[in-house]
Amino acid sequence: MHNLVDQRRQFLGSLVSYHKQRNLKVPPEILNGERDGAIKMGDTWVEVVELFMAVLRVGGLEKVCHPSHILCQIADI
């Protein structure tokens, strides 16, 4: 079984491969050189894999982006 560091590294590698296969540029926020695999939200670093897993735990992007969801209210989506 892989440890969390290996799992995060594999996830990031898959994300990069996905973008390359589709001739898309990997968002610079994710490969930022300071903390690759994390995005800065205010003063806090958020691991992309943790964000992805949180979205899955609540039932997917459709539920997160529902107008009644707190994240959409904050983002005014």
N, CA, C and O atoms as a Tripos MOL2 file, in Angstrom:
@<TRIPOS>MOLECULE
protein
  308   307    77     0     0
PROTEIN
NO_CHARGES

@<TRIPOS>ATOM
      1 N           0.8440   -1.1840    0.0000 N.3       1 MET1
      2 CA          0.0000    0.0000    0.0000 C.3       1 MET1
      3 C           0.8850    1.2420    0.0000 C.2       1 MET1
      4 O           1.8970    1.3010    0.6980 O.2       1 MET1
      5 N           0.4860    2.2300   -0.7930 N.am      2 HIS2
      6 CA          1.2520    3.4570   -0.8980 C.3       2 HIS2
      7 C           0.9270    4.3810    0.2750 C.2       2 HIS2
      8 O          -0.1830    4.3800    0.8080 O.2       2 HIS2
      9 N           1.9150    5.1540    0.6520 N.am      3 ASN3
     10 CA          1.6270    6.1440    1.6860 C.3       3 ASN3
     11 C           0.9900    7.3710    1.0400 C.2       3 ASN3
     12 O           0.8760    7.4460   -0.1840 O.2       3 ASN3
     13 N           0.5800    8.3240    1.8600 N.am      4 LEU4
     14 CA         -0.1300    9.4960    1.3480 C.3       4 LEU4
     15 C           0.7080   10.3340    0.3890 C.2       4 LEU4
     16 O           0.1780   10.8850   -0.5750 O.2       4 LEU4
     17 N           1.9990   10.4340    0.6400 N.am      5 VAL5
     18 CA          2.8720   11.2070   -0.2450 C.3       5 VAL5
     19 C           2.8950   10.5760   -1.6300 C.2       5 VAL5
     20 O           2.8090   11.2810   -2.6350 O.2       5 VAL5
     21 N           3.0080    9.2620   -1.6890 N.am      6 ASP6
     22 CA          2.9990    8.5650   -2.9810 C.3       6 ASP6
     23 C           1.6520    8.7230   -3.6860 C.2       6 ASP6
     24 O           1.6030    8.9150   -4.9010 O.2       6 ASP6
     25 N           0.5670    8.6420   -2.9290 N.am      7 GLN7
     26 CA         -0.7580    8.7870   -3.5200 C.3       7 GLN7
     27 C          -0.9420   10.1800   -4.0970 C.2       7 GLN7
     28 O          -1.4880   10.3330   -5.1900 O.2       7 GLN7
     29 N          -0.4950   11.1890   -3.3790 N.am      8 ARG8
     30 CA         -0.6030   12.5660   -3.8750 C.3       8 ARG8
     31 C           0.2520   12.7530   -5.1170 C.2       8 ARG8
     32 O          -0.1640   13.4090   -6.0720 O.2       8 ARG8
     33 N           1.4410   12.1810   -5.1040 N.am      9 ARG9
     34 CA          2.3440   12.2870   -6.2510 C.3       9 ARG9
     35 C           1.7080   11.6150   -7.4780 C.2       9 ARG9
     36 O           1.7770   12.1480   -8.5850 O.2       9 ARG9
     37 N           1.0970   10.4580   -7.2760 N.am     10 GLN10
     38 CA          0.4370    9.7580   -8.3790 C.3      10 GLN10
     39 C          -0.7580   10.5540   -8.9050 C.2      10 GLN10
     40 O          -0.9690   10.6330  -10.1150 O.2      10 GLN10
     41 N          -1.5280   11.1330   -8.0100 N.am     11 PHE11
     42 CA         -2.6670   11.9480   -8.4180 C.3      11 PHE11
     43 C          -2.1940   13.1420   -9.2430 C.2      11 PHE11
     44 O          -2.7670   13.4420  -10.2900 O.2      11 PHE11
     45 N          -1.1590   13.8160   -8.7780 N.am     12 LEU12
     46 CA         -0.6290   14.9640   -9.4920 C.3      12 LEU12
     47 C          -0.0940   14.5430  -10.8660 C.2      12 LEU12
     48 O          -0.2990   15.2420  -11.8580 O.2      12 LEU12
     49 N           0.5900   13.3990  -10.9160 N.am     13 GLY13
     50 CA          1.0840   12.8760  -12.1900 C.3      13 GLY13
     51 C          -0.0560   12.5730  -13.1460 C.2      13 GLY13
     52 O           0.0470   12.8490  -14.3410 O.2      13 GLY13
     53 N          -1.1450   12.0060  -12.6330 N.am     14 SER14
     54 CA         -2.3200   11.7250  -13.4640 C.3      14 SER14
     55 C          -2.9610   13.0080  -13.9700 C.2      14 SER14
     56 O          -3.4040   13.0790  -15.1160 O.2      14 SER14
     57 N          -3.0070   14.0120  -13.1190 N.am     15 LEU15
     58 CA         -3.5710   15.3000  -13.5060 C.3      15 LEU15
     59 C          -2.7470   15.9460  -14.6210 C.2      15 LEU15
     60 O          -3.3030   16.4870  -15.5760 O.2      15 LEU15
     61 N          -1.4420   15.8870  -14.4980 N.am     16 VAL16
     62 CA         -0.5490   16.4270  -15.5230 C.3      16 VAL16
     63 C          -0.7150   15.6430  -16.8250 C.2      16 VAL16
     64 O          -0.7950   16.2370  -17.9000 O.2      16 VAL16
     65 N          -0.7670   14.3120  -16.7330 N.am     17 SER17
     66 CA         -0.9500   13.4710  -17.9280 C.3      17 SER17
     67 C          -2.2650   13.7750  -18.6230 C.2      17 SER17
     68 O          -2.3200   13.8580  -19.8500 O.2      17 SER17
     69 N          -3.3200   13.9390  -17.8460 N.am     18 TYR18
     70 CA         -4.6370   14.2760  -18.4010 C.3      18 TYR18
     71 C          -4.5440   15.5480  -19.2460 C.2      18 TYR18
     72 O          -5.0360   15.5910  -20.3740 O.2      18 TYR18
     73 N          -3.9130   16.5700  -18.6950 N.am     19 HIS19
     74 CA         -3.7960   17.8350  -19.4150 C.3      19 HIS19
     75 C          -2.9320   17.6950  -20.6730 C.2      19 HIS19
     76 O          -3.2630   18.2490  -21.7220 O.2      19 HIS19
     77 N          -1.8320   16.9580  -20.5640 N.am     20 LYS20
     78 CA         -0.9500   16.7750  -21.7220 C.3      20 LYS20
     79 C          -1.6420   16.0270  -22.8410 C.2      20 LYS20
     80 O          -1.5030   16.3940  -24.0070 O.2      20 LYS20
     81 N          -2.3940   14.9740  -22.5030 N.am     21 GLN21
     82 CA         -3.0880   14.1760  -23.5060 C.3      21 GLN21
     83 C          -4.1220   14.9980  -24.2600 C.2      21 GLN21
     84 O          -4.4400   14.6950  -25.4100 O.2      21 GLN21
     85 N          -4.6390   16.0150  -23.6330 N.am     22 ARG22
     86 CA         -5.6690   16.8570  -24.2610 C.3      22 ARG22
     87 C          -5.1020   18.1880  -24.7650 C.2      22 ARG22
     88 O          -5.8410   19.1070  -25.1180 O.2      22 ARG22
     89 N          -3.7660   18.2610  -24.7860 N.am     23 ASN23
     90 CA         -3.0800   19.4740  -25.2350 C.3      23 ASN23
     91 C          -3.5370   20.7140  -24.4610 C.2      23 ASN23
     92 O          -3.7010   21.7980  -25.0220 O.2      23 ASN23
     93 N          -3.7320   20.5180  -23.1690 N.am     24 LEU24
     94 CA         -4.1100   21.6180  -22.2880 C.3      24 LEU24
     95 C          -2.9410   21.9880  -21.3990 C.2      24 LEU24
     96 O          -2.1270   21.1360  -21.0450 O.2      24 LEU24
     97 N          -2.8600   23.2310  -21.0450 N.am     25 LYS25
     98 CA         -1.8250   23.6740  -20.1200 C.3      25 LYS25
     99 C          -2.2760   23.3700  -18.6940 C.2      25 LYS25
    100 O          -3.4130   23.6600  -18.3220 O.2      25 LYS25
    101 N          -1.3890   22.7910  -17.9060 N.am     26 VAL26
    102 CA         -1.7090   22.5350  -16.4970 C.3      26 VAL26
    103 C          -1.8330   23.8870  -15.8100 C.2      26 VAL26
    104 O          -0.9520   24.7350  -15.9550 O.2      26 VAL26
    105 N          -2.9100   24.1010  -15.0650 N.am     27 PRO27
    106 CA         -3.0720   25.3960  -14.3990 C.3      27 PRO27
    107 C          -1.8370   25.7420  -13.5520 C.2      27 PRO27
    108 O          -1.4010   24.9390  -12.7280 O.2      27 PRO27
    109 N          -1.2830   26.9370  -13.7630 N.am     28 PRO28
    110 CA         -0.0820   27.3120  -13.0210 C.3      28 PRO28
    111 C          -0.3080   27.3850  -11.5120 C.2      28 PRO28
    112 O           0.6440   27.3070  -10.7360 O.2      28 PRO28
    113 N          -1.5510   27.5320  -11.1020 N.am     29 GLU29
    114 CA         -1.8520   27.5530   -9.6710 C.3      29 GLU29
    115 C          -1.5460   26.2120   -9.0210 C.2      29 GLU29
    116 O          -1.2380   26.1450   -7.8300 O.2      29 GLU29
    117 N          -1.6320   25.1350   -9.8160 N.am     30 ILE30
    118 CA         -1.3920   23.7930   -9.2750 C.3      30 ILE30
    119 C           0.0910   23.4480   -9.2980 C.2      30 ILE30
    120 O           0.6110   22.8760   -8.3400 O.2      30 ILE30
    121 N           0.7700   23.7890  -10.3780 N.am     31 LEU31
    122 CA          2.2210   23.5860  -10.4610 C.3      31 LEU31
    123 C           2.8780   24.9520  -10.2830 C.2      31 LEU31
    124 O           3.3750   25.5570  -11.2320 O.2      31 LEU31
    125 N           2.8640   25.4090   -9.0520 N.am     32 ASN32
    126 CA          3.2560   26.7800   -8.7570 C.3      32 ASN32
    127 C           4.7230   26.9480   -8.3660 C.2      32 ASN32
    128 O           5.1900   28.0740   -8.1880 O.2      32 ASN32
    129 N           5.4530   25.8380   -8.2300 N.am     33 GLY33
    130 CA          6.8570   25.9150   -7.8780 C.3      33 GLY33
    131 C           7.1220   26.1130   -6.3970 C.2      33 GLY33
    132 O           8.2150   25.8220   -5.9120 O.2      33 GLY33
    133 N           6.1360   26.6010   -5.6900 N.am     34 GLU34
    134 CA          6.2890   26.7880   -4.2500 C.3      34 GLU34
    135 C           5.7560   25.5860   -3.4810 C.2      34 GLU34
    136 O           6.3800   25.1000   -2.5380 O.2      34 GLU34
    137 N           4.5990   25.1240   -3.9050 N.am     35 ARG35
    138 CA          3.9860   23.9510   -3.2720 C.3      35 ARG35
    139 C           3.1450   23.2440   -4.3320 C.2      35 ARG35
    140 O           1.9200   23.3570   -4.3510 O.2      35 ARG35
    141 N           3.8310   22.5130   -5.2130 N.am     36 ASP36
    142 CA          3.1530   21.8200   -6.3040 C.3      36 ASP36
    143 C           2.0900   20.8680   -5.7670 C.2      36 ASP36
    144 O           2.3150   20.1360   -4.8040 O.2      36 ASP36
    145 N           0.9360   20.8970   -6.4080 N.am     37 GLY37
    146 CA         -0.1670   20.0410   -5.9890 C.3      37 GLY37
    147 C          -1.0890   20.7070   -4.9990 C.2      37 GLY37
    148 O          -2.0270   20.0850   -4.5010 O.2      37 GLY37
    149 N          -0.8300   21.9720   -4.7080 N.am     38 ALA38
    150 CA         -1.6750   22.7120   -3.7740 C.3      38 ALA38
    151 C          -1.9590   24.0870   -4.3640 C.2      38 ALA38
    152 O          -1.1540   24.6350   -5.1170 O.2      38 ALA38
    153 N          -3.1060   24.6270   -4.0110 N.am     39 ILE39
    154 CA         -3.4470   25.9810   -4.4330 C.3      39 ILE39
    155 C          -3.5790   26.8430   -3.1860 C.2      39 ILE39
    156 O          -3.9930   26.3690   -2.1270 O.2      39 ILE39
    157 N          -3.2290   28.0920   -3.3250 N.am     40 LYS40
    158 CA         -3.3030   29.0040   -2.1870 C.3      40 LYS40
    159 C          -4.6410   29.7230   -2.2110 C.2      40 LYS40
    160 O          -5.0100   30.3590   -3.1980 O.2      40 LYS40
    161 N          -5.3510   29.6080   -1.1080 N.am     41 MET41
    162 CA         -6.6330   30.2790   -0.9500 C.3      41 MET41
    163 C          -6.4940   31.2060    0.2490 C.2      41 MET41
    164 O          -6.5590   30.7770    1.4010 O.2      41 MET41
    165 N          -6.3050   32.4700   -0.0470 N.am     42 GLY42
    166 CA         -6.0180   33.4150    1.0290 C.3      42 GLY42
    167 C          -4.6380   33.1190    1.5750 C.2      42 GLY42
    168 O          -3.6580   33.1300    0.8300 O.2      42 GLY42
    169 N          -4.5510   32.8570    2.8570 N.am     43 ASP43
    170 CA         -3.2810   32.5180    3.4980 C.3      43 ASP43
    171 C          -3.1050   31.0230    3.6750 C.2      43 ASP43
    172 O          -2.1250   30.5860    4.2780 O.2      43 ASP43
    173 N          -4.0430   30.2220    3.1560 N.am     44 THR44
    174 CA         -4.0540   28.7870    3.4000 C.3      44 THR44
    175 C          -3.7580   28.0070    2.1160 C.2      44 THR44
    176 O          -4.2940   28.3080    1.0490 O.2      44 THR44
    177 N          -2.8960   27.0040    2.2480 N.am     45 TRP45
    178 CA         -2.6310   26.0890    1.1340 C.3      45 TRP45
    179 C          -3.6370   24.9570    1.2050 C.2      45 TRP45
    180 O          -3.8510   24.3740    2.2680 O.2      45 TRP45
    181 N          -4.2600   24.6430    0.0670 N.am     46 VAL46
    182 CA         -5.2230   23.5430   -0.0230 C.3      46 VAL46
    183 C          -4.6850   22.5380   -1.0330 C.2      46 VAL46
    184 O          -4.4470   22.8750   -2.1930 O.2      46 VAL46
    185 N          -4.4960   21.3040   -0.5820 N.am     47 GLU47
    186 CA         -4.0280   20.2360   -1.4610 C.3      47 GLU47
    187 C          -5.1360   19.9080   -2.4590 C.2      47 GLU47
    188 O          -6.2830   19.6930   -2.0650 O.2      47 GLU47
    189 N          -4.7980   19.8690   -3.7470 N.am     48 VAL48
    190 CA         -5.7790   19.6060   -4.7910 C.3      48 VAL48
    191 C          -6.4340   18.2470   -4.5860 C.2      48 VAL48
    192 O          -7.6420   18.1090   -4.7790 O.2      48 VAL48
    193 N          -5.6600   17.2500   -4.2000 N.am     49 VAL49
    194 CA         -6.2410   15.9160   -3.9860 C.3      49 VAL49
    195 C          -7.2400   15.9580   -2.8270 C.2      49 VAL49
    196 O          -8.2600   15.2700   -2.8760 O.2      49 VAL49
    197 N          -6.9710   16.7430   -1.7970 N.am     50 GLU50
    198 CA         -7.9130   16.8570   -0.6730 C.3      50 GLU50
    199 C          -9.1980   17.5540   -1.1180 C.2      50 GLU50
    200 O         -10.2960   17.1670   -0.7180 O.2      50 GLU50
    201 N          -9.0490   18.5850   -1.9480 N.am     51 LEU51
    202 CA        -10.2160   19.2870   -2.4710 C.3      51 LEU51
    203 C         -11.0490   18.3520   -3.3420 C.2      51 LEU51
    204 O         -12.2750   18.3160   -3.2340 O.2      51 LEU51
    205 N         -10.3750   17.5990   -4.2020 N.am     52 PHE52
    206 CA        -11.0410   16.6300   -5.0680 C.3      52 PHE52
    207 C         -11.8060   15.5970   -4.2290 C.2      52 PHE52
    208 O         -12.9620   15.2920   -4.5220 O.2      52 PHE52
    209 N         -11.1730   15.0690   -3.2070 N.am     53 MET53
    210 CA        -11.8180   14.0610   -2.3550 C.3      53 MET53
    211 C         -12.9970   14.6590   -1.5910 C.2      53 MET53
    212 O         -14.0130   13.9890   -1.4030 O.2      53 MET53
    213 N         -12.8750   15.9100   -1.1480 N.am     54 ALA54
    214 CA        -13.9790   16.5640   -0.4410 C.3      54 ALA54
    215 C         -15.1920   16.7100   -1.3500 C.2      54 ALA54
    216 O         -16.3260   16.5170   -0.9130 O.2      54 ALA54
    217 N         -14.9540   17.0520   -2.6180 N.am     55 VAL55
    218 CA        -16.0480   17.1670   -3.5850 C.3      55 VAL55
    219 C         -16.7230   15.8070   -3.7650 C.2      55 VAL55
    220 O         -17.9500   15.7200   -3.8130 O.2      55 VAL55
    221 N         -15.9230   14.7530   -3.8620 N.am     56 LEU56
    222 CA        -16.5020   13.4070   -4.0000 C.3      56 LEU56
    223 C         -17.3060   13.0180   -2.7670 C.2      56 LEU56
    224 O         -18.3730   12.4150   -2.8850 O.2      56 LEU56
    225 N         -16.7970   13.3640   -1.5760 N.am     57 ARG57
    226 CA        -17.4870   12.9940   -0.3310 C.3      57 ARG57
    227 C         -18.8690   13.6260   -0.2160 C.2      57 ARG57
    228 O         -19.7790   13.0170    0.3470 O.2      57 ARG57
    229 N         -19.0400   14.8410   -0.7430 N.am     58 VAL58
    230 CA        -20.3430   15.4950   -0.6320 C.3      58 VAL58
    231 C         -21.2840   15.1060   -1.7570 C.2      58 VAL58
    232 O         -22.4250   15.5670   -1.7920 O.2      58 VAL58
    233 N         -20.8280   14.2680   -2.6770 N.am     59 GLY59
    234 CA        -21.7080   13.7640   -3.7120 C.3      59 GLY59
    235 C         -21.4100   14.2770   -5.1040 C.2      59 GLY59
    236 O         -22.2220   14.1080   -6.0130 O.2      59 GLY59
    237 N         -20.2670   14.8960   -5.2830 N.am     60 GLY60
    238 CA        -19.8670   15.3250   -6.6160 C.3      60 GLY60
    239 C         -20.0450   16.8100   -6.8540 C.2      60 GLY60
    240 O         -20.6370   17.5290   -6.0490 O.2      60 GLY60
    241 N         -19.5200   17.2400   -7.9750 N.am     61 LEU61
    242 CA        -19.5320   18.6460   -8.3350 C.3      61 LEU61
    243 C         -20.9430   19.1940   -8.4970 C.2      61 LEU61
    244 O         -21.2000   20.3600   -8.1990 O.2      61 LEU61
    245 N         -21.8460   18.3600   -8.9650 N.am     62 GLU62
    246 CA        -23.2210   18.8140   -9.1520 C.3      62 GLU62
    247 C         -23.8260   19.2860   -7.8300 C.2      62 GLU62
    248 O         -24.5270   20.2970   -7.7880 O.2      62 GLU62
    249 N         -23.5540   18.5530   -6.7570 N.am     63 LYS63
    250 CA        -24.0870   18.9580   -5.4570 C.3      63 LYS63
    251 C         -23.3400   20.1570   -4.8890 C.2      63 LYS63
    252 O         -23.9430   21.0310   -4.2650 O.2      63 LYS63
    253 N         -22.0300   20.1980   -5.1050 N.am     64 VAL64
    254 CA        -21.2510   21.3320   -4.6030 C.3      64 VAL64
    255 C         -21.6860   22.6140   -5.2970 C.2      64 VAL64
    256 O         -21.7370   23.6720   -4.6690 O.2      64 VAL64
    257 N         -22.0000   22.5310   -6.5830 N.am     65 CYS65
    258 CA        -22.3630   23.7230   -7.3580 C.3      65 CYS65
    259 C         -23.8520   24.0260   -7.3410 C.2      65 CYS65
    260 O         -24.3180   24.9210   -8.0460 O.2      65 CYS65
    261 N         -24.5890   23.2870   -6.5460 N.am     66 HIS66
    262 CA        -26.0080   23.5850   -6.4120 C.3      66 HIS66
    263 C         -26.1370   24.9410   -5.7190 C.2      66 HIS66
    264 O         -25.4060   25.2110   -4.7660 O.2      66 HIS66
    265 N         -27.0490   25.7940   -6.1770 N.am     67 PRO67
    266 CA        -27.1680   27.1390   -5.5930 C.3      67 PRO67
    267 C         -27.3580   27.1720   -4.0820 C.2      67 PRO67
    268 O         -27.0250   28.1680   -3.4400 O.2      67 PRO67
    269 N         -27.8870   26.0990   -3.5070 N.am     68 SER68
    270 CA        -28.1000   26.0950   -2.0630 C.3      68 SER68
    271 C         -26.8370   25.7500   -1.2740 C.2      68 SER68
    272 O         -26.8030   25.9120   -0.0540 O.2      68 SER68
    273 N         -25.8000   25.2750   -1.9650 N.am     69 HIS69
    274 CA        -24.5740   24.8800   -1.2730 C.3      69 HIS69
    275 C         -23.7940   26.1080   -0.8350 C.2      69 HIS69
    276 O         -23.7040   27.0870   -1.5760 O.2      69 HIS69
    277 N         -23.2420   26.0630    0.3430 N.am     70 ILE70
    278 CA        -22.5390   27.2100    0.9320 C.3      70 ILE70
    279 C         -21.3770   27.6880    0.0550 C.2      70 ILE70
    280 O         -21.1330   28.8920   -0.0250 O.2      70 ILE70
    281 N         -20.6540   26.7710   -0.6060 N.am     71 LEU71
    282 CA        -19.5390   27.2060   -1.4420 C.3      71 LEU71
    283 C         -20.0220   28.0660   -2.6080 C.2      71 LEU71
    284 O         -19.3510   29.0260   -2.9890 O.2      71 LEU71
    285 N         -21.1710   27.7310   -3.1710 N.am     72 CYS72
    286 CA        -21.7010   28.5220   -4.2780 C.3      72 CYS72
    287 C         -22.2250   29.8610   -3.7930 C.2      72 CYS72
    288 O         -22.1370   30.8560   -4.5130 O.2      72 CYS72
    289 N         -22.7680   29.9010   -2.5880 N.am     73 GLN73
    290 CA        -23.2330   31.1560   -2.0460 C.3      73 GLN73
    291 C         -22.0700   32.1030   -1.7850 C.2      73 GLN73
    292 O         -22.1690   33.3040   -2.0360 O.2      73 GLN73
    293 N         -20.9660   31.5550   -1.2810 N.am     74 ILE74
    294 CA        -19.7870   32.3600   -1.0170 C.3      74 ILE74
    295 C         -19.1900   32.8840   -2.3220 C.2      74 ILE74
    296 O         -18.8130   34.0520   -2.4230 O.2      74 ILE74
    297 N         -19.1110   31.9860   -3.3340 N.am     75 ALA75
    298 CA        -18.5120   32.3620   -4.6140 C.3      75 ALA75
    299 C         -19.4950   33.1420   -5.4880 C.2      75 ALA75
    300 O         -19.1150   33.6580   -6.5390 O.2      75 ALA75
    301 N         -20.7460   33.2300   -5.0610 N.am     76 ASP76
    302 CA        -21.7950   33.9250   -5.8070 C.3      76 ASP76
    303 C         -21.9480   33.3390   -7.2000 C.2      76 ASP76
    304 O         -22.0030   34.0630   -8.1950 O.2      76 ASP76
    305 N         -22.0160   31.9960   -7.2540 N.am     77 ILE77
    306 CA        -22.1630   31.2840   -8.5280 C.3      77 ILE77
    307 C         -23.6390   31.2430   -8.9090 C.2      77 ILE77
    308 O         -23.9930   30.6890   -9.9490 O.2      77 ILE77
@<TRIPOS>BOND
     1     1     2 1
     2     2     3 1
     3     3     4 2
     4     3     5 am
     5     5     6 1
     6     6     7 1
     7     7     8 2
     8     7     9 am
     9     9    10 1
    10    10    11 1
    11    11    12 2
    12    11    13 am
    13    13    14 1
    14    14    15 1
    15    15    16 2
    16    15    17 am
    17    17    18 1
    18    18    19 1
    19    19    20 2
    20    19    21 am
    21    21    22 1
    22    22    23 1
    23    23    24 2
    24    23    25 am
    25    25    26 1
    26    26    27 1
    27    27    28 2
    28    27    29 am
    29    29    30 1
    30    30    31 1
    31    31    32 2
    32    31    33 am
    33    33    34 1
    34    34    35 1
    35    35    36 2
    36    35    37 am
    37    37    38 1
    38    38    39 1
    39    39    40 2
    40    39    41 am
    41    41    42 1
    42    42    43 1
    43    43    44 2
    44    43    45 am
    45    45    46 1
    46    46    47 1
    47    47    48 2
    48    47    49 am
    49    49    50 1
    50    50    51 1
    51    51    52 2
    52    51    53 am
    53    53    54 1
    54    54    55 1
    55    55    56 2
    56    55    57 am
    57    57    58 1
    58    58    59 1
    59    59    60 2
    60    59    61 am
    61    61    62 1
    62    62    63 1
    63    63    64 2
    64    63    65 am
    65    65    66 1
    66    66    67 1
    67    67    68 2
    68    67    69 am
    69    69    70 1
    70    70    71 1
    71    71    72 2
    72    71    73 am
    73    73    74 1
    74    74    75 1
    75    75    76 2
    76    75    77 am
    77    77    78 1
    78    78    79 1
    79    79    80 2
    80    79    81 am
    81    81    82 1
    82    82    83 1
    83    83    84 2
    84    83    85 am
    85    85    86 1
    86    86    87 1
    87    87    88 2
    88    87    89 am
    89    89    90 1
    90    90    91 1
    91    91    92 2
    92    91    93 am
    93    93    94 1
    94    94    95 1
    95    95    96 2
    96    95    97 am
    97    97    98 1
    98    98    99 1
    99    99   100 2
   100    99   101 am
   101   101   102 1
   102   102   103 1
   103   103   104 2
   104   103   105 am
   105   105   106 1
   106   106   107 1
   107   107   108 2
   108   107   109 am
   109   109   110 1
   110   110   111 1
   111   111   112 2
   112   111   113 am
   113   113   114 1
   114   114   115 1
   115   115   116 2
   116   115   117 am
   117   117   118 1
   118   118   119 1
   119   119   120 2
   120   119   121 am
   121   121   122 1
   122   122   123 1
   123   123   124 2
   124   123   125 am
   125   125   126 1
   126   126   127 1
   127   127   128 2
   128   127   129 am
   129   129   130 1
   130   130   131 1
   131   131   132 2
   132   131   133 am
   133   133   134 1
   134   134   135 1
   135   135   136 2
   136   135   137 am
   137   137   138 1
   138   138   139 1
   139   139   140 2
   140   139   141 am
   141   141   142 1
   142   142   143 1
   143   143   144 2
   144   143   145 am
   145   145   146 1
   146   146   147 1
   147   147   148 2
   148   147   149 am
   149   149   150 1
   150   150   151 1
   151   151   152 2
   152   151   153 am
   153   153   154 1
   154   154   155 1
   155   155   156 2
   156   155   157 am
   157   157   158 1
   158   158   159 1
   159   159   160 2
   160   159   161 am
   161   161   162 1
   162   162   163 1
   163   163   164 2
   164   163   165 am
   165   165   166 1
   166   166   167 1
   167   167   168 2
   168   167   169 am
   169   169   170 1
   170   170   171 1
   171   171   172 2
   172   171   173 am
   173   173   174 1
   174   174   175 1
   175   175   176 2
   176   175   177 am
   177   177   178 1
   178   178   179 1
   179   179   180 2
   180   179   181 am
   181   181   182 1
   182   182   183 1
   183   183   184 2
   184   183   185 am
   185   185   186 1
   186   186   187 1
   187   187   188 2
   188   187   189 am
   189   189   190 1
   190   190   191 1
   191   191   192 2
   192   191   193 am
   193   193   194 1
   194   194   195 1
   195   195   196 2
   196   195   197 am
   197   197   198 1
   198   198   199 1
   199   199   200 2
   200   199   201 am
   201   201   202 1
   202   202   203 1
   203   203   204 2
   204   203   205 am
   205   205   206 1
   206   206   207 1
   207   207   208 2
   208   207   209 am
   209   209   210 1
   210   210   211 1
   211   211   212 2
   212   211   213 am
   213   213   214 1
   214   214   215 1
   215   215   216 2
   216   215   217 am
   217   217   218 1
   218   218   219 1
   219   219   220 2
   220   219   221 am
   221   221   222 1
   222   222   223 1
   223   223   224 2
   224   223   225 am
   225   225   226 1
   226   226   227 1
   227   227   228 2
   228   227   229 am
   229   229   230 1
   230   230   231 1
   231   231   232 2
   232   231   233 am
   233   233   234 1
   234   234   235 1
   235   235   236 2
   236   235   237 am
   237   237   238 1
   238   238   239 1
   239   239   240 2
   240   239   241 am
   241   241   242 1
   242   242   243 1
   243   243   244 2
   244   243   245 am
   245   245   246 1
   246   246   247 1
   247   247   248 2
   248   247   249 am
   249   249   250 1
   250   250   251 1
   251   251   252 2
   252   251   253 am
   253   253   254 1
   254   254   255 1
   255   255   256 2
   256   255   257 am
   257   257   258 1
   258   258   259 1
   259   259   260 2
   260   259   261 am
   261   261   262 1
   262   262   263 1
   263   263   264 2
   264   263   265 am
   265   265   266 1
   266   266   267 1
   267   267   268 2
   268   267   269 am
   269   269   270 1
   270   270   271 1
   271   271   272 2
   272   271   273 am
   273   273   274 1
   274   274   275 1
   275   275   276 2
   276   275   277 am
   277   277   278 1
   278   278   279 1
   279   279   280 2
   280   279   281 am
   281   281   282 1
   282   282   283 1
   283   283   284 2
   284   283   285 am
   285   285   286 1
   286   286   287 1
   287   287   288 2
   288   287   289 am
   289   289   290 1
   290   290   291 1
   291   291   292 2
   292   291   293 am
   293   293   294 1
   294   294   295 1
   295   295   296 2
   296   295   297 am
   297   297   298 1
   298   298   299 1
   299   299   300 2
   300   299   301 am
   301   301   302 1
   302   302   303 1
   303   303   304 2
   304   303   305 am
   305   305   306 1
   306   306   307 1
   307   307   308 2
@<TRIPOS>SUBSTRUCTURE
     1 MET1         2 RESIDUE 1 A MET
     2 HIS2         6 RESIDUE 1 A HIS
     3 ASN3        10 RESIDUE 1 A ASN
     4 LEU4        14 RESIDUE 1 A LEU
     5 VAL5        18 RESIDUE 1 A VAL
     6 ASP6        22 RESIDUE 1 A ASP
     7 GLN7        26 RESIDUE 1 A GLN
     8 ARG8        30 RESIDUE 1 A ARG
     9 ARG9        34 RESIDUE 1 A ARG
    10 GLN10       38 RESIDUE 1 A GLN
    11 PHE11       42 RESIDUE 1 A PHE
    12 LEU12       46 RESIDUE 1 A LEU
    13 GLY13       50 RESIDUE 1 A GLY
    14 SER14       54 RESIDUE 1 A SER
    15 LEU15       58 RESIDUE 1 A LEU
    16 VAL16       62 RESIDUE 1 A VAL
    17 SER17       66 RESIDUE 1 A SER
    18 TYR18       70 RESIDUE 1 A TYR
    19 HIS19       74 RESIDUE 1 A HIS
    20 LYS20       78 RESIDUE 1 A LYS
    21 GLN21       82 RESIDUE 1 A GLN
    22 ARG22       86 RESIDUE 1 A ARG
    23 ASN23       90 RESIDUE 1 A ASN
    24 LEU24       94 RESIDUE 1 A LEU
    25 LYS25       98 RESIDUE 1 A LYS
    26 VAL26      102 RESIDUE 1 A VAL
    27 PRO27      106 RESIDUE 1 A PRO
    28 PRO28      110 RESIDUE 1 A PRO
    29 GLU29      114 RESIDUE 1 A GLU
    30 ILE30      118 RESIDUE 1 A ILE
    31 LEU31      122 RESIDUE 1 A LEU
    32 ASN32      126 RESIDUE 1 A ASN
    33 GLY33      130 RESIDUE 1 A GLY
    34 GLU34      134 RESIDUE 1 A GLU
    35 ARG35      138 RESIDUE 1 A ARG
    36 ASP36      142 RESIDUE 1 A ASP
    37 GLY37      146 RESIDUE 1 A GLY
    38 ALA38      150 RESIDUE 1 A ALA
    39 ILE39      154 RESIDUE 1 A ILE
    40 LYS40      158 RESIDUE 1 A LYS
    41 MET41      162 RESIDUE 1 A MET
    42 GLY42      166 RESIDUE 1 A GLY
    43 ASP43      170 RESIDUE 1 A ASP
    44 THR44      174 RESIDUE 1 A THR
    45 TRP45      178 RESIDUE 1 A TRP
    46 VAL46      182 RESIDUE 1 A VAL
    47 GLU47      186 RESIDUE 1 A GLU
    48 VAL48      190 RESIDUE 1 A VAL
    49 VAL49      194 RESIDUE 1 A VAL
    50 GLU50      198 RESIDUE 1 A GLU
    51 LEU51      202 RESIDUE 1 A LEU
    52 PHE52      206 RESIDUE 1 A PHE
    53 MET53      210 RESIDUE 1 A MET
    54 ALA54      214 RESIDUE 1 A ALA
    55 VAL55      218 RESIDUE 1 A VAL
    56 LEU56      222 RESIDUE 1 A LEU
    57 ARG57      226 RESIDUE 1 A ARG
    58 VAL58      230 RESIDUE 1 A VAL
    59 GLY59      234 RESIDUE 1 A GLY
    60 GLY60      238 RESIDUE 1 A GLY
    61 LEU61      242 RESIDUE 1 A LEU
    62 GLU62      246 RESIDUE 1 A GLU
    63 LYS63      250 RESIDUE 1 A LYS
    64 VAL64      254 RESIDUE 1 A VAL
    65 CYS65      258 RESIDUE 1 A CYS
    66 HIS66      262 RESIDUE 1 A HIS
    67 PRO67      266 RESIDUE 1 A PRO
    68 SER68      270 RESIDUE 1 A SER
    69 HIS69      274 RESIDUE 1 A HIS
    70 ILE70      278 RESIDUE 1 A ILE
    71 LEU71      282 RESIDUE 1 A LEU
    72 CYS72      286 RESIDUE 1 A CYS
    73 GLN73      290 RESIDUE 1 A GLN
    74 ILE74      294 RESIDUE 1 A ILE
    75 ALA75      298 RESIDUE 1 A ALA
    76 ASP76      302 RESIDUE 1 A ASP
    77 ILE77      306 RESIDUE 1 A ILE
